[in-house]
Amino acid sequence: MRLKDKVAFVTGAASGIGKEIADTYAREGAAVAIADMNRDAAMAAAADIVAQGGKAIGLACDVTDEAQVDAAVEETVKQFGGVDILVSNAGIQIVHPLEDFSYADWKKMLAIHLDGAFLTTRACYRHMIASGRGGSLIYMGSVHSKVASLLKAPYVTAKHGLIGLAKTMAKEGAKHNVRANVICPGFVLTPLVQKQIPEQAQTLGISEDDVVKKVMLKDTVDGEFTTVADVAEVALMFAAFPTNALTGQSLIVSHGWTME
């Protein structure tokens, strides 16, 4: 029970990576707020945790909406008495060559990944300071926080930006015993990635099988996708680490796709 008596606020937690992290935290003793655009899915994910004997609530939350973010965090504090861990995980993907990217899609991508990280950080961090018990800010980056790929200009830009935010929060949060770190997964076979396969096949003029083997996984050491469980284990480590020795860092979880 590495997270006994801790409270976690996890965005995009009704499915995929976020749900696996929420489930892992609950098994390790944390009370978990599952924040997601899909209220029904968030409630269902929370109910699954409660059915297993854990503590969880489901909350509707658009991470780009300041009022919704603040309200969701306030409800978490009201229900569980504070917030110790933030996992800023909500994200989307849109792929186009830059010359075909609309400004609206560019702004949407940055709003969800960067504005969402800022708003959830600010809301949770204020409570971490007030409680006096510190906390852990965890951002869901990507291998694309370190490197670039074709067709993903706003995604790469946003994911690079999360490292800057984490480094800043590591410095600002140190005096309050608040750590900040970034997880940088490789391709995880979630609905977000599955959607990209036919899109990239059409854009690049290759088969879907070639997208997987020759684009997504070609630089891994074993041709394997990263799993949601892989990512959740790193999220658990960052959440449970007891001191400021591990802060301002970004950890790649990618089957060796990149080794920066």
VOKOL-917463 format. One record per atom (N, C-alpha, C): x, z, y. Coordinates in steps of 0.1 Angstrom, whole numbers, plus 5000, padded with zeros to 4 digits. Layout:
residues N
XZY;...
end
This chain:
residues 260
500950004988;500050005000;500950005012;501649895015;502649885026;501949885040;500649865040;499949855053;498849965054;499050075047;498050175047;497850225061;496550235065;496150295078;496450195090;496850075087;497049975097;495849885099;495749825111;494549745114;495149605118;494649505112;495149365115;494049275120;494349195130;493449095136;494048965133;493348885124;493848755119;492948645123;493448545131;492648435135;492748315125;491648235125;491548135115;491648185101;491048295099;491148375086;490048355076;489148255079;488048235070;488448145058;489548075060;489947985049;491447965050;492047895040;493447855040;494447975041;495447945049;496548045050;496048175056;495148165066;494648285072;493948375063;493148315054;492348395044;493248465034;494348395030;495248445021;496048565027;496348555040;497048665046;496048785048;494848755052;493848865053;493648935040;493548865029;493348925015;494549005011;495748955014;496949025011;497049155019;496749145032;496849265040;495849375035;494649325031;493649425026;494049485013;494649415004;495249464992;496249574995;497049555006;498049645009;497649765018;496349775020;495749895026;495349875040;495449755046;495049735060;493549715061;492949755073;491649715077;491849585084;491049485081;491249345086;490049295093;490349245105;489349165113;489549025111;488648955105;488748815102;488048735113;488848675122;488348605134;488348455131;487248395133;487248245130;486148185138;486248055141;485247975147;483947975139;484047975126;482947975117;482548115114;481548165121;481048305119;480648335105;479848245099;479348265085;480448275075;481448185077;482648185068;483448315070;483548355082;484248485085;483548605079;482248605080;481548715074;481648715059;481648595053;481748585038;483048625034;484148595041;485448635037;485648785038;485048845049;485148985050;484349055039;483148995035;482349055024;483149055011;483948955009;484748944997;485749054996;486349085007;487349195008;486649335006;485549355012;484749475010;484349494996;483949384989;483549394975;484649434966;485849404970;487049444963;487549584966;486749654975;487149794979;487949804991;488149694998;488849695011;488049715023;488649715035;487949725047;488149595055;487049535060;487149415067;485849395075;485949315086;484849275094;485049125097;483949045098;484048905102;483548895116;484348815124;484048795138;484048655142;483048605149;483148475155;484048475167;485048375167;485948385178;486548245180;486348185192;487048065196;488248115204;489448085199;490648145205;491048085218;490347985222;490547925235;489647985246;488748075242;487748135251;488148275254;488648305266;489148435270;488148545267;486848525270;485848625268;485648655254;485548545245;485348565231;486548645225;487748605229;488948675223;488948825227;488748855239;488748995244;487649075237;486449005235;485349075229;485649105214;486249005207;486549025193;487549135191;488549135199;489549245198;488949375201;488149385211;487449515215;486649555203;485949465197;485049505185;485949555174;487049495172;488049545161;488449685164;488849715177;489249845180;488149945179;486949905183;485749995181;485450025167;485649925158;485249945144;486350025136;487649995140;488750045132;489650145139;489450155152;490250255160;491550205166;491750075165;493050025171;493349885165;494449835169;494949715163;496549725162;497049705150;498549715148;499249585145;498449485141;499049365136;498149245142;498849155148;498149025151;498748915143;497948835137;498448705131;497648595138;498448525147;497848415155;498048295146;496948265139;497048155128;496148035131;495148055139;494147945141;494847815146;494547705140;495147575144;494447455139;494747345145;494147215140;495247115141;494946995135;495946885136;495246755140;495846685149;495446545152;496646465152;496646355145;497846265144;497546125150;498446085159;498445955165;499745925171;500145795172;501345765180;501045815195;502045845202;501845905215;501145815224;501345685223;500745595232;499245585230;498745635218;497345635215;496645765217;497445865220;496946005222;496146015235;494846055234;494046085246;494546215252;494446225265;494746345272;493846465267;492646435264;491746535259;492246595246;492646505237;493146565224;494546635226;495346595235;496546665239;496246805243;495346815253;494946945258;494247035248;493446975239;492847055229;493847115219;494847035215;495847085206;496647205213;497047185225;497847295232;496947415234;495747395237;494847505240;494647595228;494447535216;494247615204;495447685200;496647605200;497847665195;498547765205;498647725217;499347795227;498447895235;497347835241;496447925248;495848035239;495547995227;495048085217;496048195214;497348155212;498348255210;498448355222;498448305234;498548385246;497448485247;496148435245;495048515247;494948625237;495148595224;495148695214;496248795215;497448745219;498548835221;498248935232;497748885243;497548975255;496449085251;495449035244;494349135241;494849235231;495549195220;496049295211;497249375216;498149315223;499249385229;498849505238;497849475246;497349585255;496949715247;496349685235;495949805227;497149865220;498049775216;499249835210;500049925219;500149885232;500749965242;499950095244;498650085245;497850205248;497850305236;497950255224;497950345213;499250425211;500350365216;501650435215;502250425201;501550345192;502150345178;502750205175;502950125185;503649995183;502849895176;503549795171;502749685163;503649565160;502949465154;503649345150;502849225154;503449135162;502849015166;503448905158;502548835150;503048725141;502348595145;503148495147;502648365151;502848265140;501848185137;501948085127;502547955133;503847945131;504547825136;504447715125;505547645123;505647535113;507147495113;507447425102;508747355102;508847275116;507747235121;507647155133;507947245145;508147375143;508647465154;510147435155;510747365146;512247345145;512647205146;511847115140;512146975139;510946895144;511046765145;509946675149;509646575138;508446525138;507946425129;507146315137;507046205132;506246095139;504746145140;504146095150;502646105152;502146235156;503046335159;502646475161;503146535174;503146455185;503746505197;503146635202;501846655203;501346785208;501546895198;501446865185;501646975175;503047025175;504046935176;505446975176;505747045189;505147005200;505347075213;504747215212;503547225207;502947355207;503747455197;504147405186;504747485176;506147535181;506847445188;508047485195;507847595205;506747585212;506347675222;506147815217;505647825205;505347965199;506648035197;507747975194;509048045193;509448105206;509248025217;509448085230;508648205234;507348195230;506448315232;506948435224;507248415212;507748525203;508948585208;509948505213;511148565218;510948645231;510048595239;509748675251;509048805248;508048795238;507348925234;508249015227;509248965220;510249055214;510949145224;511349075235;511949145246;511049245253;509849195257;508949275264;508349385256;508149365243;507549455235;508449565229;509749545230;510649635224;510449785228;510249805241;510149945246;508850005241;507949925236;506649985231;506649975215;507849945209;507949935195;507049825189;506949715197;506149605193;507149485189;507049435177;507849325173;507149195174;507849085174;507248955175;508048855167;507448785158;508148685149;507248565146;507848465141;507148335138;507448295124;506348265117;506448205103;506448055105;507347985098;507447845099;507247775086;506047755081;505847695068;506047545068;506447495056;506447355054;504947315051;504747195045;503447155042;502747235032;501647295035;500847375026;499547295024;499147285011;498047195008;496747255011;496447275024;495147325029;494347205033;493047225036;492247115041;492847045054;493547125062;494247065074;495246965070;496046995059;497046895054;496346785046;495446815038;494746715030;494146605039;493646645051;493046555060;494146455065;495346505067;496346425073;496846315063;496646335050;497246235041;496646095043;495246075042;494745945045;494945895059;495045985069;495245945082;496645885084;497645955078;499045905079;499145775071;498545765059;498545645051;498045525059;496945545066;496445435074;497345395086;497845495093;498745475104;500045415101;500645455090;501945415085;501845285076;500645255072;500545135063;501145155049;501045285044;501545315030;500445385022;500745395009;499745465001;499745615004;498645674999;498545825001;499545894993;499845844981;500945894972;502245894979;502545784986;503745774993;503845865005;502745895011;502645985022;503146125017;502646165005;503046295000;504546294996;504946194988;506246194982;507346154992;507046055000;508145995009;508046045023;507046115027;506946165041;506946315041;505846375034;505646515035;506746595027;507046555015;507846635006;509246575003;509546465010;510846395006;512046485009;512046575018;513246645021;513246785015;512246825007;512246955000;513246944989;513647064984;514647064973;513947034959;512647044958;511947034945;510746954946;510346884957;509146804958;507846884957;507947014961;506747104960;506147134973;504847154974;504247204985;504447354986;504547404998;504547555001;503147604998;503047724992;501647774989;501247874999;499947895000;499348005009;499948135005;500148164992;500748284988;502148304993;502948194993;504348204999;504248255013;503348195021;503248225035;502748375037;501848415029;501248545030;502348655027;503248625018;504348715015;505248745027;505448635034;506348645046;505548725057;504248695059;503448765068;503348915065;503348945052;503349085048;504649155052;505749085050;507049135053;507149165068;506749065077;506849085091;505949205096;504749215089;503849315093;504349455090;504949465078;505349595073;506749645077;507549555083;508949585086;508849705096;509649805094;509449935101;510149945115;511149855118;511949875130;512049745138;512649765150;512849645159;514049565154;514649595143;515749515138;515349375135;514049355131;513549225128;512549185138;513049125149;512149075160;512748955167;511848875172;512348755179;512848645170;512448655157;512948565147;511848465143;512348355137;511448255131;512048225117;511148235107;511548225093;510948095087;511748005082;511147885076;510847905061;509647865057;509247875043;508747745039;509747665033;509447525032;510047455020;510447525010;511147464999;512347395003;513047445013;514247385018;514147255025;512947225030;512747105038;513747095050;513847205057;514947215067;515547345066;516847355069;517547485066;518247525079;517647505091;518147545103;518147695105;
end
